[in-house]
């Protein structure tokens, strides 16, 4: 199953970046939004995932 990338944003800066399956991504995004009160994005991850901080 494809993974999703959940990011919490503070302005132009990502302060949390989490890779998970869809069902977990939706719960994590909702919880992060409530906790931080900041924008949260959920994106489909296709292809290889970089672990060096790149997109």
Residue, then its C-alpha position, 0 to 999 in steps of 0.5 A: x500500500x502506498x505511503x503518505x507523508x504527513x507534514x506540520x507547517x509553521x509558515x514555510x518550515x516543516x516542523x514535523x514530517x511523518x511517513x505512514x499508511x493512509x489510515x494512520x496518516x489521517x489520524x496523525x494529521x487530525x491529531x497534529x492539527x488539533x495539538x499544534x493548530x497549524x496547517x497539516x498536509x497529507x501527500x501521497x508518496x510515490x517512488x523512492x523515499x529519501x531519508x537525507x532530508x530531501x523531498 
